Amino acid sequence: MSSISIFTHQSKIDRNGEMRVFLRVTHNGSRFLVATGLTTSGALNGTMFPKGDRNRVAKKRRLDELLVAAEEVLISNAALTARQVKPLVQDAMNPSRRKAGQNLTDYICRFAETKTGRTVNLYMQTAKRVSEFDASATLESVDARWLSSFEQRCAKTMRVNTIGIHMRNIRAVFNWAIGEDVTRNYPFARFRIKHEATPKRSLTVEELRTLRDYPCAPYQRQYRDIFMLMFYLIGINAKDLLNLTHDNLVNGRIEYVRAKTKKRYSVKVEPEAMQIIDRYKGKNHLLSILDRCGSELNWLHRMNDALKDIGKTCKPGMKKEGEALFPNLSSYWSRHTWGTIAAELDIPIDVIAHALGHNIPELNVTSIYIRFNEKKVDAANRRVIDFVNGE
């Protein structure tokens, strides 16, 4: 049995702030979404777009065509599973995709469409590298020897861990293609992705105290303060922090969904954190940064530059002089630093993992456990902060 309905949701927003339109397909007991490439400013009435939408008649005509194309596939492939029929529906709705997917590069690009944010760019970089190395490579032609050759080619210009990112991206595409019943080839069964230890990315408690109390240059103070705020909020990601609004502060806790993982977090705001929040309180955001600076990426770039320069002196029109306290410091160190100090205090690994949002597969995470563990995380964060305070 099959059915198709129109699906829009506030969580599916494009760059222009409009909702993306999907076909929601139910086929042989399973359900999946297929993007139509259309957007709308509001809910649809059947296949009719709201009156305020531009080209609403043309968009309705296109949506009707896509519905017919999808229905024909479902009728002709009634015996297939939903996983098997999904790529057929996608190809029928967008015939140009039939040529795509014939080589590995195209499949990487298609898989990138399922991702969001910076992850899309990472996959597109992988697609570019694969295309430059072997544009004709397919899911069937790639084997362990091909992977080794690709690795050797990348090694001429990349570090080991950068190559590992591309390899893991390719592996994810193969896992996805196998799950979609597109291929049964899995070249990674006999190929090991290399990894080397990354340089230190955390401060000791003594170094953190030095950073917290250092008489920074005026332009560096806000960046140092925001670094400390990120630490007090258990290594919250800078993008998530800067995009918080006053609505995210609920009963003394910051409640938010991490942009990267879509996981929900609840962090108790300790007095040390609230002091910094009050110092930089914003109008439209919890912090004033994005009220003043429209791009969190540009501001974060400036923050990382400023953190690396703390300890140097700089007079107007002159070069920076002196030694930096921590020349490799970046905003991400706040997260590693919290985890490192928590481990030094012998805080249980499951509490640290829960605080940082890491998965622990062997744990049966029920709602009761989560509520109980949030109290443990609150207590752990207080212990970490007290330790930094020397208490």
Disulfide bonds with the S-S distance in Angstrom:
none
